[in-house]
């Protein structure tokens, strides 16, 4: 059976299986399939809802496919989320700051065969499969109309790009951008995009904080280190190529809730439940250290990393540990925190916890002052990284460590 025929049969089976689903849908209500994740934004909390309005999110794919589905979220909402309409389209090429769609590419998504849906409180939900050929490294427009007030909107706070709002009505089907006169810097309701027929072996998730979220890089350029990693992976043959899922949350902690749930608490939702995940890169701990150095004992972080590895291995996912980067010069730096960082990095490098190590610390530190990052990688706050620094972080990842031998593990849903 050819690849094209296989995909058509799979799509037909999926549509048939979801046609009788009720209009209230959950992420675990969609049948299993050979989906691969191409984009993610981990939910960080809630913000003011947009009742009666249409929000148009811009998302950047890492790999392409012939069919897609959208994962929408009401994870932190206080009431069921009613979606009146959801569409997906390709953004016009060369216009990363525009709400205009490529003519003829707007597709209306459905939920269990229905044009609208209600997402229960505390849940994510998938759309039905949507026929749209999605290029790798392209921008999609995901537009959602919320007809009434469903309470606080679950969102990803730092989108690092312009997203758009059209006031007063359903503009999800608009190809033009004239109605989208308001811009926002966050992503509303959308937490993932998966594709079928991807020329890739699966996906890699990046679990992290503001460094992974991209703070310090140029907005609207997709120069976060996971984006630069995706560029490297796209150059590989399909059997080694992976999509990249950015599960970074600015302000996130490993051990306790701060901005968003802790890394331990969100591992299932933001990593292990994502489509096609074969590898995980963990770069978290600096917020635990700098915010509460007395509580972030190296043994506590080591135990947390071990917990993440055990849970990931149980799902057939390799784990790469990234060393914690320097931050002397930042207002939160202390000698006590530096001692913890040094000890934790020794555990990451030499403790045998991880399947492989990405030594980010060694790549970006100033070798004359190893408690600081290099000045040419520093956007000015001595903690985050500019575009050059982000590129070097991505280069520090051994691509061979990301693709395990053996068959692709079964994923769900």
N, C-alpha and C positions, 0 to 999 in steps of 0.2 A: 504494500500500500504506500503510495507516495505521501510526502509530507503534507501537501496541500489537501489531498483527500482525507488524510487522518485528521487534520484540523477541522475540516468541514463536518466530519462525522462527530467529532468531539463537541463542536459548537452546537450542533443540532441536539445532541444528547443533553447538554447543559440547559439549553433553552426549554426543552421538553420537561426536564426535571424541575425547573423553577416556575413553570407556567401556572401550576396550581398552588404556589406558595401564597400565604396571606400577605396583605399589604404591610403588616408590621413584621419587619425582618431583622435578623440578627446575623452577625458574622459567621456563626456556625450553622446557618441554615442553607448555605450554598454547597452543592456537591463538590467533592474533591476533583481536582483536575491538575494537569501538568502546567500550572501557572508559575511564572517567575516574577519576582518583584523588580520593578525598574525605578521606583521613587518612593520616598517616605518622608513624612514630617511628623515626629512624635508629638502627641498632644501635651501641652504644658499646663493647662488650666482653663479658666473661662474668662470671657470678656462680655461686654454688652451685646445683646442679640441685635439682629437687623430685621425685625418683623416687617413684612411687606416688601422688602428689598431683594435685590439679586446681587450676590457676591460672585466675582469672577477671579478665581485663583490661577496663578501662573505656576506650573510645575515643570521641572526639567528632567527628562528621561535619561537614564544611564544606558539602557539597552532598548532595542526595538522589538516589535512583534506585529502580528496581523490582526489580533483581537485584544481588547483590554477590558478590565473591570476597575471600578473605583471603590476604594474602601472609605466610607464616610463614618464619622464618629460623633457620638453623644456621650462619650465616656465620663465626662465630668459634669454633665447637665443635671438639672434638678427636676426636669419634666420631660416627657417624651418629645422628641424632635420631629416635627412634621415637615417633610420636604415636598413642596408642590411640584417641582420640576428640577431635573439635573441634566446638564448637557456636557459633552466633551468635544473639543475641536482642536485643530492645530493652530497655534499662534502664527501670524504672518512672519515670514523669515526676515531677519534683519531688524525686527521691531520688538526687542525684548521688553520695552517699556510701554507697549501698546495693548489695549484690550481687543483689538481687531483680529478676527479669525480668518484663516485661509478660506476663500469662497468654496462652498461645497463640502466642507469637512465637518460642519456641526452635526453631531449625533445626539439624539435624545436617549438617555439611559432609562432603563426600566428596572423595577424591583418585583421579582416574582411575576413578571408579565404586566404589572401595573405601572402607570406613568408617575405615580407619587408613592410615598412611603412614610411610615412612622418608625423612627429608630428609638427603641426603648432606652430609658435612662440607664446609664452605665454601660452601654453597649456600643460596638461598632457594627456596621452592616456593609455588605457588598452589593453593588449593582449587578444586574444580569450582564452577561457578556455583551460587549459593544463592538460591532465591526468597524474598525478604523485602523488603517495601516499606520503604525507608530514608528517613526524613525528613531534611531539611537541618537542621543545628544540633542534632542529637539525640545521645544517648549510646547506644552499643552495648555489649553484654557479649560478649566473645570468650573462651570457656573452652576450655582444652586440658588433656587428661589425658596425662601421661607415665608409662607403666606401669613403666618400669625406669630404671636409671641410664645415661643417654646421655652422661655427662661434663658439663663446665661448660655452663651455659645461656647462650645469647646473649640479651642484654637491652638495654633502653634505661634507663639508670640513673635519670634524673630525670623521672619521670612527672608530678610535681606534682599528684598526686591519689592517693586510696586505690585500690589493686587488692587482690584477695582470693585466699586460698588455702584449699582444703578438704583436710584431711589424710587420707591413707589411703583412696583409692578414686576411682572415676570418678563425679564429680558434674557432668559437663558438661551433662547434661540437666535438672538441677534448675531449676525455676522459682523456688523459694524460696531464701533465702540462709542458712538455718540451719546448713548444713555449712561455710560460709565464715567461720570464726571468726578467721582470721589475716589481718592486713592487711600489705601491702608497698607501698613507694613507687616501685617500678620496674615497667616493662612487660616481660613474659617472652614471648619467641619471636614476637611479632606485630610486623610492621614496616610493614604497609600494608593499606588497605581501598580497593577500587575498586568502582564502580557502573556499571550499564548504564542506558540511558534517562535520563541526567542532563539536566536542563534547564540546560545550561551549554555553553560553547564549548571547554572543556578544563580544565586546571589550571595553577596557578603554584606552583613550588617555592621554598622559602626556605632557602638554604644559609647556615648560620651557626654560632655558638658559643653560649655560655650566655645571651646576650641574646635570641637567637632561640628557644632552648630554654625561655625564660620565667622564668629565675631572677630573683627580686625581685617577681614578680607573686603574687597570692593563690592558694594551692593550691586545686584543686577548682573554680575559677571559669572556667577557659578564657579568661583575660585576657592571654595572651601576645600580642605584637604580631601574629603571623600569625593568631591567632584573631580579633583585632579587625579585621584586614584582610578575613577571610572574612565578617564581619558587613557590612562595606561592600559587598563584591562581591555578596552575596545580594540587595541592594537594586537591582541593575542588571537590565536585561532579559536574557533567556537568551542572546542572541547575544553579550553582553559579560561574562556571569557566568562565574566560574572557581572551581573547587575550590582549596583551599589545602593544600599538603603541607609540613609542618614538618620540615626536614632539619637542625635545629639540634642540636648536641652540646656540652654544657657542657665547657669545657676544650679544645675542638678548635682546631687550628692550620691555617693555609693551606699552609705549606711543609713540615711534618714531622709524623710520627706523634706524638701525645701522648695525649689521650683519643680513642680511635677513630683510624682512618686519617686522613691529612691530607685537606683539602678537595680537593686535586688527585687523590688516590688514590681517594676515594670518590665522585667526581662521577658516574661511570657508575652505580654501584649505588644511590645515594641520590637522584639527580636524573634522569639521562637515560634510565634504564630504567623510570622510573615512568610510569603510564598517563596519556596525554593531556596531557603537559606542553607548554605553549605558551610559558611565560615562566619566568624564573629571576631571583630577587632575591638578590644576594650581599652579605652583611654579615659579613665575616670579616677578621681581621688584628690585632685588638687583643691577642689572646693571643700572637701572634708578636712583637709590639712590646714588650709589658710583660714577657714571660718571657725573651726573648733579644734585647734591642734592638740589640746589636752584629751579630746574624745577620740581623735583619729589615731589610735595606737596602731603601729605597724601590724600587730597580731590581729587586730580587728579587721583591717583592710585585707590582710592575707586570707582570713577566714571567709570574707565576702567574695573575694576572687575565686576561692576554691568552690564556693557554693555555685557561682556562675558557671564555672567549668564543668562541674558535675552535672548540672541541669542541661547544659548545652550538649555534652557528650551523650547523655541519655537520648537525645534527639538526633544523633549523628552529625552534630555540628562541631567543627574544629574551632579552637579559640586561640587567638593571637593576643598576647598581652603587650600593651604599649607602655613604655616607661613615662613617668610623669615629668613634664618639662619644667625648666627653671622659671622663677618669677621674682627674683630679688629686684628691688626697685619699685615693685607694686606696693601700694599702701598697706597691704595685708601681710607682707613678708615679715617673718620673725626667725630668729635663730632656732627656736624650738620647732617651728614648722619645717625649716630646712633639714633638721636632723631626722624628722619623720619622713620627709620626701626621700632623703638619701637611703634610709633603711627600707622603705617600701620598694624603691627601685632595685635594691639588691635582691629583694625577694622575687620581683618580676623577672630579673635577669637570670638568677641562679637558683631559684627555689624549685624549679621543675614543675611549676603549676600549669604552665601553658604548653600548647603544642608547638608554638614558636613565639619569638619575641620581636617586636618592632622597637628598636632603641631610639625613640624620638628624642630623648634627652641628649644622647650623644651627638645627634645630627644638628640640633639647633642651639646648643649651649655655646657661650663665648668661652673659648678654651683658655683665655687669659683670666677670665672671671667665671668659672663654671656654674656659679649660682645665678647667673644672668643669661638671658637669651642674647643671641647675636644682634647687634644694633641694626644690621641691614634686614633682619627679619621682624623687627619690633615696630608695630604701628604707633607706639608712643606710650602704651600703658604698662609695658614690661611684663605682660602676662600672655596676651594673645599674639596672633601672627598676621602679618600682612600677606599679600598675594605670593610674594617670594618665599616666605616662610612656610605657607600652606603647601606650596609646590614641593618643598624639601621634605615636609612630613610625609607626603604621598610617596615620594621617591624612597623613603626609608622602609616601606613595606615590601617584603620579599613576596613577589607574586606567586612563586612556586609553593609557598606555604599555605596559600588560600584554597587550593584545589586538591581535595583528598582523593586518594585512589578509591576505586570501587564504584558501585552504582549510586545514582542520586537517591538520597533517602526519601521515603514517602513523606509528604507534607500534608497539613490540614489547615483550614477546611478545604 
